[in-house]
């Protein structure tokens, strides 16, 4: 899966500051996996406009969580795994 969010989006649109540019790719890749699982692997290529922006911001928020919590994983899968 290719990167959906780049550091420029993270730092300018989302206004993130917790992840530095060097650690961003690894943290963001993990965050993208979490958001993908939570959205039941929706295809981001099918998202447009505000929905795509919010999807990217969710990845950024999870990236910040990983950056602040030393890459710790805490995932609440209730909604992702409930039919």
C-alpha positions as CSV (number, residue, x, y, z in Angstrom):
1,X,0.0,0.0,0.0
2,X,1.4,3.4,-1.0
3,X,1.6,6.3,1.4
4,X,-1.7,8.3,1.5
5,X,-0.3,11.1,3.6
6,X,3.1,12.9,3.1
7,X,5.0,15.0,5.6
8,X,3.9,18.2,3.8
9,X,0.2,17.4,4.4
10,X,0.9,16.4,8.0
11,X,2.8,19.5,8.9
12,X,0.9,22.1,6.8
13,X,-2.7,21.0,6.5
14,X,-3.1,18.8,9.6
15,X,-0.6,21.1,11.5
16,X,1.0,18.1,13.1
17,X,4.2,18.7,15.1
18,X,4.7,15.5,17.2
19,X,6.4,13.4,14.6
20,X,9.7,14.7,13.1
21,X,10.3,14.4,9.4
22,X,12.8,11.5,9.9
23,X,10.4,9.3,12.0
24,X,7.3,10.3,10.1
25,X,7.3,7.6,7.3
26,X,7.5,4.7,9.7
27,X,4.9,6.1,12.1
28,X,2.6,7.1,9.3
29,X,2.8,3.7,7.7
30,X,1.6,2.1,11.0
31,X,-1.0,4.7,11.4
32,X,-2.3,4.1,7.9
33,X,-2.7,0.4,8.8
34,X,-4.7,1.3,11.9
35,X,-7.0,3.6,10.1
36,X,-7.4,1.1,7.2
37,X,-8.5,-1.6,9.7
38,X,-10.9,0.8,11.4
39,X,-12.5,1.7,8.1
40,X,-12.7,-1.9,7.0
41,X,-10.0,-1.3,4.4
42,X,-11.9,1.3,2.4
43,X,-10.1,2.2,-0.8
44,X,-8.8,5.7,-0.4
45,X,-8.6,6.1,-4.2
46,X,-12.4,6.1,-4.1
47,X,-12.6,9.0,-1.6
48,X,-12.8,12.6,-2.7
49,X,-13.0,16.1,-1.3
50,X,-13.7,16.5,2.4
51,X,-14.1,12.8,3.0
52,X,-10.5,12.2,1.7
53,X,-9.2,15.1,3.8
54,X,-10.8,13.7,6.9
55,X,-9.4,10.2,6.1
56,X,-5.9,11.7,5.8
57,X,-6.4,13.7,9.1
58,X,-7.4,10.5,10.9
59,X,-4.0,9.0,9.7
60,X,-2.3,12.1,10.9
61,X,-4.0,11.9,14.3
62,X,-2.9,8.2,14.7
63,X,0.6,9.2,13.6
64,X,0.7,11.8,16.4
65,X,-0.6,9.2,18.9
66,X,2.3,6.9,18.0
67,X,4.8,9.7,18.2
68,X,3.6,10.8,21.6
69,X,3.3,7.3,23.0
70,X,6.6,5.9,21.8
71,X,5.0,3.9,19.0
72,X,2.7,2.0,21.5
73,X,-0.3,0.4,20.0
74,X,-3.7,0.7,21.5
75,X,-6.5,-0.1,19.1
76,X,-10.2,-0.3,19.8
77,X,-11.6,-2.5,17.2
78,X,-15.2,-2.7,18.3
79,X,-16.5,-0.8,15.3
80,X,-14.1,-2.3,12.8
81,X,-15.0,-5.9,13.7
82,X,-18.7,-5.6,14.4
83,X,-20.9,-6.5,11.5
